[in-house]
Amino acid sequence: MAETINPFGKKIIKVETEFCGKTLSLEVGRVGFRTSASVVARYGDTVVLGTAMVGKPLQGFDYFPLSIDYEEKFYAAGKISGSRFIKREGRPSDEAVLIGRLIDRPIRPLWPKGYRNEVQGVASVLSMDPSFRPDMIAMVAMSAALMLTGAPFEGPVAGVRVGMNEGGKYQAFMSADELNSSKLDLVVAGTKDAIMMVEAGAREASEEEVASALEFAQKAIVPAVELQNKLIKEIGVKAQEYELTLPNEDIQTTVDKWVEGKLGRALRAPYPERNEMVNDLKAALHIDFAKKIGEDYAILMTEYDEAFQMALHKDVRKGIVKDGERPDGRKLTEIRPLSSEVGILPRAHGSSLFTRGMTQGMNIVTLAPLSYAQMVDTMEVSNGERRYMHHYNAPGYTVGEVRRLGSPGRREIGHGYLAERALTAVLPDEKDFPYTMRSVTEIMSQNGSTSMAATCSSCLALMDAGVPIKAPVSGIAMGLMVDGDKHYVLSDIADAEDFAGDMDFKVAGTAKGITALQMDMKVHGLPVKVLKEALEQGKTGRAEILQHMLNTLPEPRKDMSPYAPRVEAIQINPEKIREVIGKGGETINKIIAETGAEIDIKDDGTVFIASPDKKSIDGAIDYIRMLTAEPEVGKIYKDVPVVNVMDFGAFVQIMPGKDGLVHVSEMKEERVEKPSDVVKEGDKVTVKLVAIDDRGRLQLSMKAAARELKDKKGQ
């Protein structure tokens, strides 16, 4: 622990500890003098500023006004944005939005219900060590700043990103290259004693491997949590006074009595009947109490509405805990009715409609050449590309609401990314399937687990488009109810169980293993053994859903849509790339104009030619091969032009830029006195390349070509 003095004569307090192999330090008092609290976290060369502001209570709010943002700064990586027009950081990238959600999710449940003070947290990356991702250090900085405000945040929390090395050992803070080759990319956040949040991408990892990684991560975060507690103790944080906006207990008691006998088994029915019954019951409650209370009921109506929802949640929990029966009458492991179809849109390259209960997702896949891949330019990635994109849309009508349309929010970006991650592990390699793939899920109806519906529908649509995925993927959302020492795991949760439950656990994967995982707690964390049970139960549910999907479409289609572009690849010498492109792109533009094909060239000499027309592709390939062909000893070149006649022979161009000599002695079987007696400039002749000397000169023979062709004809 080190102390220095800031410009205002106050101590700058710094604490540090060993954390996953490096020194983690937290510093307070150097910057951010007017914030409620600010912390500078340093780990290696990564420096993150976490700032927290706590405002006054907001009146009339029925939710906690908390916002957590993560700011990428290009200067942190020693970069200037690659955009030619915009150099200042603007709208957060999707990656920054996702990291902001990642930090928010373990923090949000640790505030008391009814807290209505406006709280804002911002994690800004000031310096980035390129050897690991900075997101988990940002989480520590943000948690520490919130703890130092004195607000009723029941942290601290910390997180680690865990991968699996080649020896099968778990490792935190891997480099980007190591994570890309790792079987598992797992983020775990929690308190000292329990896990609050999990998110993962994997290459068909087993449930046992994921559970072991959770145990490793839970132990790994402890030093970062203890360091925050040490900082809090050193500073002597003073708790803020606050008031909670809680439901009126008298109103809750009154409503509980009113609904008694009207809930329970009387309200258990499949969706959408249950929703209609709930709406009718709520309407009856308002009518009844409006008559009893009179004009004042208009002021109290919101409180009665909230009390009704609370009674409904308690009834859902009671049914599961006491009767082992869910709101729609299902058993704990039972999945809602499934329905799916493919090829529903005639002009789409691939399409599907996946329905589970009242949750429904339509997915449309579009294929394009690799040149349509999305360019990625962020603080962490320069000139990267995404050849597979999944986008998720869920307008207001999907939940029966009137809502203005707008750009996708954090939820839409997060759900889209989860479904994208679920399929990334099974996509074909670029060399085997040289296409850019865009998958769009249009949610048609919501009643729980739309991200997993998006996963299932996107898998079916990719297969319908003829994308040769390595294995089909299904997904399921699991729930949890905790009652004292007992817990109840629910398969395929619907909205009512999500709202009333203690955990939302989404898992996707193939028959072989997990490809994506996301878990959020609504209570103060869970031990690993409970999460392992949810994983195992989820495996059974995924298998049932996957079998349904395979009944609809057992494997990817062999043929793509006639409206999808065809892409073929050829390999050329990388030194020949400039000959294909030409001066200022003149040659490649000429090929595109004459053949109608689209052409992409990689630095390694791979050339991708795309067009819906096979003739167009073949024409472009022939043109490129002509430009890049290398002379082959022993090959016969037919009808090639004589470009110059000399006294000792004639020069013949066998390919663009490649001339060779036919010596006078190689023109005919009989003696030739003068080459001009046999050929003149502009004549077309057939020659054989018999040798290339040590200076690269081509030795051609008309006589050898004629002899070989005669022998073949005789055969």
N, C-alpha and C positions, 0 to 999 in steps of 0.2 A: 504494500500500500504506500503510495507516494502522495505528498501534499505540496502544492505551490499556491501562489496568490494570484487572483485575477485582478483586472484593472480597478475593481471596486473594493479591493482589500479583503475579499472573502476567499476562503480556501477552495482550491480546486481539488476535489477528492477523486482518487483513482484506486480501483481495486482490480485484482487480476487473479487468474487461476489457470491451471492446465486443463484444456478441454479438447479431447480427441486428438492429442498429439501436438497441439500448438497452444500458445498463450492467448487467452481471451481476457481483454481488459474492458472495464466500464469506467467512464470518466464523466463527472458532473461539475459544472461551474465554469467551464471554459467558454462555451457559446450558448446562445439561446436564452438571454437574460430575461426576456419578457414572456416566455412560455410558462404554462403551469408546471411543466417539467421537461427537461431535455437531457438526453444521455448520448454520449459518443461511445460506440462500441468498436473495438479494434480486434481483428483476428488476422494474423499475417499482415499482408498489405491491404486488406479490406478494411475500410472505415465507413461506418454507417451512423448517421445522425437520426436518433429517434426523438420526436417531439410530441408532446401531448398537451391538449388544451381542454379544460373542463369549464363549461359554461353554466348558465343558470337553467333551472327546470323550464321546459317548454310546455305551456298550458295547452290542453286539448289533444295532446298526443296519446295514442293508445299503443305506442311501441317505444323502444329505447332508441333515441337518435344518436347512434354511434356510427362513425365513419372511420375506416382504416384505409390509408392509401400508401402505395409503394412507388417511389419515384426513381426512375432510371436517369442517370446523368451521363451523357456521352463522355464528358471530360473525365469521369471516374475511370474509364478504360483507356484514356489517352486517345480518344477518337473525336472526329467531327462527323456529323451525320453524312451519309453517302448521298442524300437527296441533293439534286442540283439547285433546287429552289428554296428549300426550307432547311436551315441550319440550327434553329432554336428547337429545343424539346417542345413538343406540342401535346396532342392527345396521347394518353398512355397507350403503349403497344398492348396487344392481347396478352403477351407474356407478363407485362407489368400488372395488368388487371388480375391475371390469375395468381400472381404472387401476393397481391393485395388481399385477395380472397383467402389465400393460404394462411396469411398472418391473422386475418380477422376470425377465422373459424374456431381456433382454440381459445380465443380471447372472449368472444361474445357471450358464451354460456356462463362465464364466471362473474357476471354482474347480477345483483339482486333483482328479482322480479319487481316491477313497478318503479324502477329508477328511471327518471325522465330528464336528467340533466344532459345537455348536449355535450357530447364528447367527440373530439377529433384527434386521431393519431396519424402521423406522417412519418414514414421511414424513408430517408433520402440517402442513396448510396453516393458517398463523396470520393471514395477510392475503391477500386476493385482489383483484388488479387486474381489473376487469370487462372490460377491453379485450382479454383473451386468456385462454386456458385455462391453469391452473397446473400441469398434469400433467408437462410436460417440465422445468420448474424443480424439481419434486419428484424427478424422476429424477436430475438433476445433484446435488441435495443428498444423495440416498441413496448415489449412487456415491462422492461425496467422503467421506462418513462411513465407508463400508466401507474405503476406501483408508487412512484415518487410523488404523484399528484396528491396522494392521500384520499382519493376517491375510493368507493367501496368495490374495488377490483380484487377478486379473491384469487389472485395469482401468487407468485409469478409463474410464467410458463416459459418453455424453451423448446426448440426443435432441432432435429438433425435429419440430413438426407443420407440415406444408407444405400450402398450398392454391394454387389457380390463380386469379389475378384476371381481370377482364373482358378485359384485353389479352392473355391467354394466358401471362402471366409468373408464375413461381413466387414464392411469398411465405411466409415463416415468421411464426408468431405472429399469424395473422389473428384478427379478432374472431369471436364466435359467429355473428353475422349474415352476415359475409363467408364463413365456412365453409359456412353453410347454402346460400348461393347459388353456392359454388365447385363446379367440376366434379370436384374432387379434394380429399379430406381424408386426408392421408398422414402417418403417424408413422414416422420412421426413427430407429433408435438404433444406436450402434456405437462403436468405438474410433477413434483418430486415423486409422487406415489402412484399416479394413474395416467392413462393415455386419454387425450382429449380429441385428437384428430389424426387421421391417417389418409394419405393419398399415395398412390403408386401406379407405375407403369411396369409391366414385366413381360418377359418372353416365356410365357407358359410356365411360370413358377408354381410349385406345388403349395398346397395349403400349409404343409409342415414348414416349408422354407420361409413362407411369409410370416408365420407365427414365430419362428426362431428369430427372424429379423426384427419383429416387434419387441421381443424380449431384449435383444441387443440394443435397440434404439432407446428403450425405456431407461436402461442403465446408463447409456451414454449421455443423456440430457441432464442427469443429476448435477454435475459440477456447474453447469450454466445456471440452473435454478438456485443452487446454494450461493453462487456469486452474487446474484441479485439480492438475495436475503441479507448477505453481508453488507452490500451497499446501502440497503434500506436501514439497517441497524446503525451503520456509521453516520448516516445523515440525520437519523432521528425523525422520520416522517411523521407529521401530525395528521391525524385522520380528519377529513372534512365532515362537517355536519350536513345531513341531507334528509329529505323526506321521500317516502315511497308513495306512488299513486297506486293504491291497491283497491280491489273491488270492495264495495260496502258489504261488510259481513252480514248485516241485517237483510240486505237485498239478496245476497247469495243464499242465506238460510230460507228466505221466503220462496225463492225460485226453486231451490232443491225440494222443498215440500210440494210445490205445485207440480213438478215433473215426476214426483214419486208415483210409481205404477204406470207411468206413460212411457218409460224408457225400458232398458233391459231387453228381454225377449220380445216384448211388444214392438220394438223398433228394429229388430234384426231382420234384415231383408237384403237381397242382392241389390247392387247398384243397377240402374238409377232409381229404383223404387225407394231405396232407403233415403236418398237425398230428398226426394219428394215428400216423404213422410216427415223428415226433419224440418223441412221448410214449412210444411203445414202445421207442425207442432209449435214452431217458433211464432208463426203468424197468430195461432190461437192464444199463445201466451201474451203477446202484445195487445191483442183485442181485449182479453180478460182484464189485464192490469190497467189498461187505458180506461176501462169502465169504472174500475174500483178507485183509481187515483184521481181521474179527471184531467183537467188541463195541465197540471204540473207533470203529467207523465211524459210530455214531449221533452222536458229537460232531463228526465231520468231514463229515457228509453235506451240510450247507449249503455248505461250501467246494467240494465236488465238484460240487454242483448249479450253483454260480456258474461254475465252470471249464467245465462242459458248455455253459452259455449263451454264454460267451466263445468257445468253440470253434465254436459254431453261428454266432455273429456273424461270426467270421473267415471261415467257409466261405461265408456269404452274400456278403461283400465279394469274396472270391476268385472266386466264380462270375461275378459281374458284371464285375469288372475283367479277368479272364483269358479267360472264355468268352463274355462279353456275354449271359449267360443268368441269369435270376432264379430265386429259390428254387422258384417254382411252374412254371418252364419257359417263362415269357413272355419276349419280347424287351423291350428297354428302353422302347420307345414303346407297347407293347401294353397294352390296357385289359382288365380282367377281364370275364367274361361279364355282360351287363346284362339285367335283367328289370324290368318295371314294369307296374302296373295302377292304375286309378282307380275311384272310386265303389264301394269295397269295403264301406263301412259304411252301412247303409240310412237311419239317422236323422241322420247327420252332414250338415252343410251342404256339406262337401267332404272327400274322403279319397283317399289314395293309398298305394301300397306300392312302394318303390323298392329294388331289390336289385342290388348290384355285387359279384360274387364271394360271399364269406360276410358281407359288410357289408350290413345291411338296415335301412331306416328306414321306419316307418309314420307318416304325417302326417295330422292331422285339423284342419280349418279350421272355425271357428265365427264366424258373422256376428251383429252386434248393432247397435242404434242408437248414435249418437255419444255418447250420455250414458254408455255403458259404457267409454269411453276411460279409460286409466289416468292418474290424476293424478300428476304428477312434482313433488316438492318436495325439492330438494337444495341444496347450497351454491351451485351454479352456476345452477340453474333454479328459478324461483318460479312456481307455478300453471301449469306446463306440462302438456301432454297427449301421450299416445302412443295413436294410433288403430290401430297395427299392432304386435303383440307376437308374438315367436316364443319358445317355451319348449321346452327339450331335456331329455329324461330317458333315462338309461342305467343301469338296475339291474344288479346283480351277475350275474344269469343270462345277460346278453348276452355275457359273457366266460367263462361256465362256472364262476362262483364263487358261493359262499354269502356273501352280504353283507347286512347289516342295511339296511333302507330308511330314508331320512332326507330332510331338506330338501336342495335342490340345492347342490352345492359349487361352488368356483371354476371347475372344468373345465366343469361343466354350464352355468353362467351364461355362460362364455366361448364355448363352442360354440354355444349358442343365439343369442348376440348376433352372432356371425359370420354365421350363416345369415340372421338378421334383416336385417343390413346388406346382404347380397347381394341381397335382394328389395326393400328400401326404395326404391331408385332407380327401379324400374319400377312401383310402385304407382300406381293412378289418383288424381287429385286429389280432395280431399274434396267439392268441388262436383259432380264427375262421379259419384262413388260414395260417398255419405254414410253409410258404415258403419264401425264398429269391427271389426277383424279380429284374431282370435287363432288362431295357428298352433302346434300342439303336435306335436313329433316324438317318437315313442316308438321308440327304437332297439330292434330285435329281436335283432340279432346284430352283434358287432363283430369286424372283422379289418382295421382301418385306414381312416382317412378318414371317420369317421362324421359330422363336421360338413358335409362336402360331400354326403354322402348325405341329410342333413337339408335341405340347400339344394335338392337336386333334388326330393326328395319334397314339400317345402313348396310349391315352384313348381307341381308337378302338382296338388296339393290345392287351391291357390288357383284354378287354372284350372278344376278340377272344380266348385268352388263358384260359378263364374260371375263371379269377380272379373276385371274387364277390365284386366289388367296390360298395360303398354305393350309388353313383349317378354318371352319366356320366358328363364329363367336356368338355367344348368347350372354345376356346380363340379367341380374335380378337385384331388387332392393330388399334388404333385410331390416327388420325393426327389433326393438327390444323394450320390454317393460320390466322395471326393477321394483320388487316389492319386498322390502326388508332384505333378508339374506338370499331370497330367491330371485331368479330372473327368468324371463320367458322370451324366447327368440321367435320372431314371426317371419315367415317367408312371404315375399311379394306384398309389401305393405301398401295400403291405399291411404288416401289423404287423412281420414279420421284417425287412423293409427299413427300416422306420421306426426300429426299435431299433438296427440295425446301421449306419444311415446317418449322414450329416453335416448334413443339412438336412431340414426339414419345411416345405413351401411349398404353401399352399392358395390357389387362385385361382378366383373365380367371376365370371360375366358373361354377357352376351347375345352374339348373333352380331356385334353392332356393337362391343362393348368391355367393359372390366372394371368390375364393380360392387363387388367386395370382394376383399381380399388380406390374407393373413397369412403371415409367414415367420419361422421360428425356426432359429437356427444351433446346432449342437452342437460345431462347431470355432470357432476364434478369428476368425470373420468371413470374408466373401467380397467380392471386387471386384464392381462393378456389371455388368461384361460377362458374368459367369457367371450372375447373376440375370436378366439380359436374355435369355440363351439359355433359361433355365427358363421364363420368361414366354412366349416364342415357342412352345416345345414344348407348354406348357400350353394355348395357344390351339388347337392342333390337337386335343388330347385333349378339350377342352371342346366343340368342334364335333361330335366323334363322339358324345359323350354326349347333347348337345342334340338331335341328329338322332334318336337312339333315343327320347328323351322325346316329340318331336313325332310320331313314329310311333304312340305310345300315345295322345296327345291333341294334335291339331295346333293348337288355339286354345282360348281360354276358352269355356266353354259359354255359349250365348245366354240360357238360362233358369236361374235359381237354383233350389235345392231347394225343394220345397213347404213344407218345415219352417223355412226361413229367413225372417226378418222382411222385409217390404217397407218401404222408406223413400222418401218423396217429399219434395221441398223446395219451398217457396214463399217469396217475398220480400215483406215488409211494410215500411212506413215505420218506421224505428227509434223514432220518437216514439210509435208505437202499441203498443210492446212492453208497456208497463204496463197497457194496456187488455186485452191478451190474458191477462196474468198475473192482474190483479185484486188487490184488497186482500188481503194475506196469502196470495196464491196461490189465492184463492177461485175465480176464473174459470177458470184453466187446469185446476185440479183437477176442476171441473165438466165441462169438455170431455172430459178423460180418462175420468171416470166414465161419461159418457153414450155415448162412442164406443168406448171400449176401446183407443184408440191411445195410444202414447207420444209425447210432444212435447218437443223440445229447441229452444231459442231462442238464437241467437247475437246478440252486441251489434250486428252490422251489419244486423239485421232478417231474417236467414235463419232460417226455421222448418222444422225437420225433423220429419216425422210418420211414425211407424213402427208397423206392425202386420202380422201374417200375412194379415189380411183386408182386401181392397181396399175393401169397403163401409165399414169402420171408418175407413180413411184418408180416403176421400171425405167422410164425415160431419164429420170433424175439420177438413178443409180448408174446407168450406162454412161451418162455424161461425166459424173464424178470419177468413175473408174477410168475413163479415157484420160482425164486430166491428171490422175495420180498414179497411173500404172507404171510399173518398173519393168525395164527390158528383161526378158527371160531367155537365157541361153537354151537353144534347142527349139524355140517356138517359131512357128511360121506366121509371118505377117502378110496378109493378102491385100492386094490393090492399094498399096501405099505409094505416095508420090516420089518421083525423082526430083530433087531440088537443085542439083548441080551436077554437071558432067565435066570431068577432067580428062587429061591424057592417060592417066593410070587407072581410071575407074569412074564410078558415079556415086554421089551421096544420096541416100534415100532416107526420108523421114518416116520412121516406123510408128511414132506417136508424137504428140505436140512437144517440141523442144528436144526431141531425141533423134539425131541423125546418125547414120552409120555408113560405112564405106563398103560398096561392092567392088572389089578389085576386078580389073579386066579379066583376070584368070578365073573368076568365079561367076562370069556372066553366062557362059554356055559350056557344054561338054566339049565342043570343038574350039579350036584356037580363034580368038578374037583379036584383030589387029588394032582397031580403034573403038573405044567405048561408044562414040557417037554413031557408029554403024549399027548399034543394037538399041540404044535408048537415047532419048532427048529430054530436056527439062520439061516437067509437067506430065510425063508418062506415068501410068500406074503399073506397078510391077509387084510380083510376089517374091518375098525373100525369106531366108531362114537366118536367125541370129546364131552364128556358130561359135562366137567367142567374144569376151570382153577383156581387153588387155589390162595391165596393171595401172594404166593411166585413164581407165574408164572409157576407152574408145571401142566402138561397136564394130565388129567384123561380120559382114553380111554376105550371103551367097544366094544368087538366083539359081545357080546350077544345083545346089544341094536341095533347095526347096522343090524344084521341078522333079528331081529324082525321088524324093520322099513321097510327094503327091502321086507320082506314077506308080510307085510300089503299093501305096494304099489302095489305089484304084484297081490294081491287079488282084489284090486280095478279095 
